[in-house]
């Protein structure tokens, strides 16, 4: 079997899909994208495709090594995301060749269903109680929300109290038997993060996510971990096991690699195994499309220290398009807050290729918002 074709599709609302074709008529799908930089990743995919055309698609690990290490300059969000999409597609092909879901090829399932959570409140969190109540009524047992909109380096007591009050709204709507995750989204300074995690202790969040920016971790991250009993999670802007090691050394409780950014199924599996050494859990970041979610779920079913899975149904960026490109959307019909084990070969989904090609004719130009503080200075989104 040889790889004969590589195509990319820019599809709304903000995604990039990849199709890898072979001379035996078996194809695989991947989702290589950086939110807001889809065209840039598309160019990287087509550059890297030179290394794969004519090759055996079943040599997944060898291709992973070449795609990551075949250039003098390596890693980073763009190249790692391009690699991720190829990795999804090659695993998809491997599963179809062997008529087995990918998690069977990873050693088989270690659980029968996977717990998932939903987003509430948007980028500038509002209407929390009503949004949480709706998710509870839909059967979800966990939600995640942003702590606040833009925050200054040292927030006022009123701003800090408002963030904590929103968290309490969510907790009261959830009750004590469901879980709340709180995302700082890198908007909070180390000093303010230390203060806020202490103030949130009584809310008992499942975890606080990305308390500070990845470039300001080091001792600052350790100080936040040690500031309270709240479990700390991060990793959506880290792209390899080498970047996760110092984070684990600092004591984070939950690692959150993204299947479309951190080297695909192959590297998520390794990052999860590394976290297991530290007694940490894996909760993959996944606010993207159906291929990324399918890839992430395959890892979740085969990973012993998996905690919970993010998914984008109802997310404010997507306008209800989460399952627009699936021939059978019922694969992601969550029940009682859980995803059922996919039994189909490969990634376990069937892409509606006609819908994908139609969407690509229109494309998209989604960009991350640019925020400003009240004084006009740049604010982290």
C-alpha positions as CSV (number, residue, x, y, z in Angstrom):
1,X,0.0,0.0,0.0
2,X,1.2,3.5,-0.9
3,X,0.1,7.0,-0.1
4,X,-1.1,8.6,-3.4
5,X,-2.8,11.8,-2.5
6,X,-3.0,14.5,0.2
7,X,-5.8,17.0,0.2
8,X,-6.8,19.8,2.7
9,X,-10.2,21.4,3.2
10,X,-10.9,24.7,4.9
11,X,-14.3,24.3,6.5
12,X,-16.5,26.5,8.7
13,X,-16.6,27.5,11.4
14,X,-12.8,27.5,12.0
15,X,-11.4,24.1,11.0
16,X,-9.0,22.4,8.6
17,X,-9.5,18.8,7.5
18,X,-7.0,16.5,5.8
19,X,-7.6,13.5,3.6
20,X,-4.8,11.0,2.9
21,X,-5.6,8.6,0.0
22,X,-3.9,5.3,-0.9
23,X,-3.5,3.2,-4.0
24,X,-5.8,0.5,-2.5
25,X,-8.8,2.9,-2.1
26,X,-8.5,3.2,1.7
27,X,-8.3,6.8,2.9
28,X,-7.8,8.4,6.3
29,X,-8.9,11.7,7.8
30,X,-7.2,14.2,10.1
31,X,-7.8,17.6,11.6
32,X,-4.6,19.7,11.5
33,X,-5.4,23.2,12.6
34,X,-4.4,26.1,14.8
35,X,-7.4,28.2,15.7
36,X,-7.0,31.5,13.8
37,X,-4.1,30.2,11.7
38,X,-5.8,27.5,9.5
39,X,-4.3,28.8,6.2
40,X,-0.8,28.8,7.8
41,X,-1.1,25.2,8.9
42,X,-2.6,24.3,5.5
43,X,0.7,25.4,3.9
44,X,2.7,23.4,6.4
45,X,0.7,20.3,5.6
46,X,1.4,20.5,1.9
47,X,5.1,21.1,2.6
48,X,5.3,18.1,4.8
49,X,3.3,16.0,2.3
50,X,6.5,15.7,0.2
51,X,7.8,13.3,2.8
52,X,4.8,11.0,2.6
53,X,3.7,10.6,-1.1
54,X,4.6,7.2,-2.3
55,X,5.2,5.8,1.3
56,X,3.6,3.0,3.2
57,X,0.9,4.6,5.4
58,X,1.2,1.8,8.0
59,X,4.6,2.9,9.1
60,X,3.0,5.3,11.5
61,X,5.8,5.7,14.0
62,X,8.5,6.1,11.4
63,X,6.4,8.8,9.7
64,X,5.9,10.6,13.0
65,X,9.6,10.7,13.6
66,X,10.4,11.9,10.1
67,X,7.7,14.6,10.1
68,X,8.7,15.9,13.4
69,X,12.5,15.6,13.1
70,X,13.1,15.8,9.4
71,X,13.7,19.6,9.5
72,X,16.4,21.5,11.3
73,X,13.7,23.7,12.9
74,X,11.1,21.6,14.7
75,X,8.0,21.8,16.9
76,X,5.9,24.8,17.6
77,X,2.1,25.2,17.0
78,X,2.1,25.2,13.2
79,X,4.4,22.2,12.5
80,X,3.1,20.2,15.4
81,X,-0.5,20.7,14.3
82,X,0.4,19.7,10.7
83,X,2.0,16.6,12.1
84,X,-1.1,15.9,14.2
85,X,-3.4,15.8,11.3
86,X,-1.2,13.4,9.4
87,X,-1.0,11.2,12.5
88,X,-4.8,11.1,12.8
89,X,-5.2,10.1,9.2
90,X,-2.5,7.4,9.3
91,X,-4.1,5.8,12.4
92,X,-7.5,6.0,10.7
93,X,-6.0,4.1,7.7
94,X,-4.4,1.5,10.0
95,X,-7.7,0.8,11.7
96,X,-9.5,0.5,8.4
97,X,-6.9,-1.9,7.1
98,X,-7.2,-4.1,10.2
99,X,-11.0,-3.5,10.5
100,X,-10.6,-2.3,14.1
101,X,-11.0,0.9,16.0
102,X,-7.8,2.7,16.8
103,X,-8.1,2.1,20.6
104,X,-8.0,-1.7,19.9
105,X,-4.6,-1.1,18.1
106,X,-3.4,0.9,21.2
107,X,-3.9,-2.1,23.5
108,X,-7.7,-2.3,23.8
109,X,-10.2,-0.4,25.9
110,X,-9.6,0.2,29.6
111,X,-13.1,1.5,30.2
112,X,-16.6,1.1,28.7
113,X,-17.5,4.7,28.3
114,X,-15.8,8.1,28.5
115,X,-17.0,11.0,30.6
116,X,-17.3,14.3,28.7
117,X,-18.0,17.9,29.7
118,X,-19.6,21.0,28.1
119,X,-18.7,24.6,28.0
120,X,-20.9,27.3,29.5
121,X,-20.8,31.1,29.6
122,X,-18.7,32.2,26.7
123,X,-15.5,34.2,26.5
124,X,-16.9,36.9,28.8
125,X,-18.9,34.6,31.2
126,X,-22.5,35.5,31.7
127,X,-25.8,33.7,32.3
128,X,-24.0,31.0,34.2
129,X,-26.8,29.6,36.3
130,X,-29.2,29.2,33.3
131,X,-26.5,27.7,31.1
132,X,-25.4,25.2,33.7
133,X,-28.9,24.2,34.5
134,X,-29.5,23.5,30.7
135,X,-26.5,21.2,30.7
136,X,-27.6,19.4,33.8
137,X,-31.0,18.9,32.2
138,X,-29.2,17.5,29.1
139,X,-27.6,14.9,31.3
140,X,-24.1,16.3,31.6
141,X,-22.3,15.7,35.0
142,X,-19.6,18.3,34.4
143,X,-19.2,21.7,32.8
144,X,-16.4,24.2,32.3
145,X,-16.5,28.0,32.3
146,X,-14.1,30.9,32.0
147,X,-13.3,32.6,35.3
148,X,-13.7,36.1,33.8
149,X,-13.1,38.3,30.8
150,X,-10.0,40.4,30.5
151,X,-8.3,40.9,33.9
152,X,-5.6,43.4,34.9
153,X,-2.4,42.0,36.4
154,X,-3.7,42.8,39.9
155,X,-7.5,42.8,39.8
156,X,-9.6,44.8,42.2
157,X,-11.5,43.2,45.0
158,X,-14.7,43.7,43.1
159,X,-13.3,41.9,40.0
160,X,-12.0,39.0,42.1
161,X,-15.3,38.7,44.0
162,X,-17.2,38.7,40.7
163,X,-15.2,35.8,39.4
164,X,-15.7,33.8,42.5
165,X,-19.4,34.7,42.6
166,X,-19.8,33.3,39.0
167,X,-18.1,30.1,40.1
168,X,-20.5,29.8,43.0
169,X,-23.5,30.3,40.6
170,X,-22.2,27.3,38.7
171,X,-21.6,25.2,41.8
172,X,-25.1,25.9,43.2
173,X,-26.7,24.9,39.8
174,X,-24.6,21.8,39.7
175,X,-25.0,20.7,43.3
176,X,-22.3,18.7,45.1
177,X,-22.5,15.6,42.9
178,X,-21.4,17.1,39.6
179,X,-18.1,18.8,38.6
180,X,-17.1,22.3,37.7
181,X,-13.9,23.1,35.8
182,X,-12.7,26.7,35.8
183,X,-10.6,28.1,32.9
184,X,-8.3,31.0,33.6
185,X,-7.3,31.0,29.8
186,X,-3.9,32.4,30.6
187,X,-5.6,35.8,31.3
188,X,-4.4,35.9,34.9
189,X,-1.0,37.0,36.2
190,X,0.9,34.7,38.6
191,X,0.2,36.9,41.6
192,X,-3.5,37.1,40.8
193,X,-3.7,33.4,40.1
194,X,-2.3,32.6,43.5
195,X,-5.0,34.8,45.0
196,X,-7.9,33.4,42.9
197,X,-7.1,29.7,43.4
198,X,-7.3,30.3,47.2
199,X,-10.6,32.2,46.9
200,X,-12.0,29.3,44.8
201,X,-11.1,26.5,47.2
202,X,-14.5,26.3,48.8
203,X,-16.1,26.0,45.3
204,X,-14.1,22.8,45.0
205,X,-13.5,22.9,41.2
206,X,-12.4,19.7,39.5
207,X,-9.5,21.7,38.3
208,X,-8.4,25.2,37.4
209,X,-7.1,25.3,33.8
210,X,-4.2,27.3,32.4
211,X,-3.8,29.6,35.4
212,X,-1.0,31.5,33.6
213,X,0.5,31.8,30.2
214,X,2.8,28.9,29.1
215,X,5.8,31.2,28.6
216,X,5.5,32.4,32.3
217,X,5.5,28.9,34.0
218,X,8.7,27.7,35.7
219,X,8.8,28.6,39.4
220,X,5.6,30.7,38.9
221,X,3.6,27.6,38.1
222,X,5.0,25.7,41.0
223,X,4.0,28.6,43.3
224,X,0.4,28.4,42.1
225,X,0.3,24.7,42.5
226,X,1.5,25.1,46.1
227,X,-0.8,28.0,46.8
228,X,-4.0,25.9,47.4
229,X,-5.5,22.5,47.3
230,X,-7.2,23.2,43.9
231,X,-5.9,20.8,41.2
232,X,-4.1,22.7,38.4
233,X,-4.5,21.7,34.8
234,X,-2.8,23.0,31.6
235,X,-1.3,22.0,28.3
236,X,-3.4,23.2,25.4
237,X,-0.5,25.4,24.3
238,X,2.2,22.8,24.8
239,X,3.1,20.6,21.8
240,X,5.2,17.6,22.9
241,X,6.2,15.4,25.9
242,X,9.4,17.4,26.3
243,X,7.3,20.5,27.0
244,X,5.0,18.6,29.4
245,X,7.9,17.3,31.6
246,X,8.7,20.6,33.4
247,X,5.0,21.2,33.9
248,X,4.6,17.8,35.6
249,X,7.8,18.5,37.6
250,X,6.0,21.6,38.9
251,X,3.2,19.5,40.2
252,X,0.2,19.9,37.9
253,X,-2.6,17.4,38.5
254,X,-4.0,17.3,35.0
255,X,-2.4,17.5,31.6
256,X,-4.4,18.8,28.6
257,X,-2.6,18.1,25.3
258,X,-4.7,18.9,22.2
259,X,-5.0,16.1,19.7
260,X,-4.9,18.6,16.8
261,X,-1.8,20.4,18.2
262,X,0.4,18.1,20.3
263,X,1.5,15.4,17.8
264,X,-1.8,13.6,17.3
265,X,-2.8,10.2,18.7
266,X,0.8,9.0,18.9
267,X,2.0,11.8,21.1
268,X,-1.2,12.1,23.2
269,X,-0.6,8.5,24.1
270,X,3.0,9.2,25.2
271,X,2.1,12.3,27.1
272,X,-0.6,10.4,29.0
273,X,1.9,7.7,29.9
274,X,4.4,10.4,31.1
275,X,1.7,11.9,33.3
276,X,1.0,8.5,34.8
277,X,4.5,8.4,36.1
278,X,3.7,11.6,38.1
279,X,0.3,10.4,39.3
280,X,-1.3,13.0,37.0
281,X,-4.4,12.6,34.9
282,X,-5.0,13.1,31.2
283,X,-7.9,15.4,30.1
284,X,-7.4,16.2,26.4
285,X,-8.1,19.7,25.2
286,X,-10.6,19.5,22.3
287,X,-12.6,22.5,21.3
288,X,-12.4,21.8,17.6
289,X,-14.2,19.6,15.1
290,X,-15.4,16.0,14.8
291,X,-12.2,14.4,13.6
292,X,-10.2,15.9,16.5
293,X,-12.8,14.6,18.9
294,X,-12.8,11.2,17.4
295,X,-9.0,11.0,17.6
296,X,-9.1,12.1,21.2
297,X,-11.7,9.6,22.2
298,X,-9.7,6.8,20.8
299,X,-6.8,7.7,23.1
300,X,-9.3,8.2,26.1
301,X,-10.6,4.6,25.8
302,X,-7.1,3.2,25.9
303,X,-5.5,5.4,28.6
304,X,-5.6,4.2,32.2
305,X,-5.1,7.7,33.8
306,X,-7.7,9.5,31.6
307,X,-9.9,11.9,33.6
308,X,-12.5,13.6,31.3
309,X,-12.9,14.7,27.7
310,X,-13.6,18.2,26.4
311,X,-16.0,18.4,23.4
312,X,-17.4,21.4,21.5
313,X,-21.1,20.7,21.2
314,X,-22.8,24.0,21.9
315,X,-19.6,26.0,22.1
316,X,-20.1,29.6,21.3
317,X,-17.5,29.6,18.4
318,X,-19.2,26.9,16.3
319,X,-22.9,27.9,15.8
320,X,-24.1,24.3,16.0
321,X,-21.9,23.0,13.3
322,X,-20.1,20.4,15.4
323,X,-21.5,17.4,13.6
324,X,-22.1,19.0,10.1
325,X,-19.5,16.9,8.3
326,X,-20.4,13.5,9.7
327,X,-22.4,10.9,7.7
328,X,-23.8,9.7,11.0
329,X,-23.8,12.3,13.8
330,X,-25.2,9.8,16.3
331,X,-21.7,8.6,17.0
332,X,-21.5,11.7,19.3
333,X,-24.9,11.4,20.9
334,X,-23.7,11.6,24.5
335,X,-25.9,9.9,27.2
336,X,-25.8,10.8,30.8
337,X,-22.7,12.8,30.2
338,X,-20.7,10.0,28.6
339,X,-19.6,9.0,25.2
340,X,-20.1,5.4,24.1
341,X,-17.1,3.3,22.9
342,X,-16.8,3.7,19.1
343,X,-16.8,0.3,17.4
344,X,-16.2,1.4,13.8
345,X,-12.8,0.9,12.2
346,X,-10.1,3.6,12.4
347,X,-11.3,6.8,14.1
348,X,-14.8,5.3,14.2
349,X,-16.5,8.1,12.2
350,X,-17.5,8.4,8.5
351,X,-16.9,11.8,7.0
352,X,-19.5,13.3,4.6
353,X,-17.0,14.1,1.9
354,X,-19.5,15.9,-0.3
355,X,-20.4,18.3,2.5
356,X,-16.7,18.9,3.3
357,X,-15.9,19.7,-0.4
358,X,-18.9,22.1,-0.6
359,X,-17.7,23.8,2.6
360,X,-14.2,24.1,1.3
361,X,-15.5,26.1,-1.7
362,X,-16.5,28.8,0.7
363,X,-13.8,28.4,3.3
364,X,-13.4,30.6,6.3
365,X,-11.1,33.3,7.8
366,X,-11.7,32.8,11.5
367,X,-9.4,34.8,13.7
368,X,-8.8,35.0,17.5
369,X,-10.3,38.2,19.0
370,X,-8.0,41.0,20.1
371,X,-8.9,42.4,23.5
372,X,-7.9,45.7,25.1
373,X,-7.9,46.8,28.8
374,X,-9.7,49.9,29.8
375,X,-6.5,51.9,29.4
376,X,-6.1,50.7,25.8
377,X,-3.3,48.2,26.5
378,X,-3.4,44.7,25.0
379,X,-5.3,42.2,27.1
380,X,-5.0,38.4,26.9
381,X,-7.9,36.6,25.3
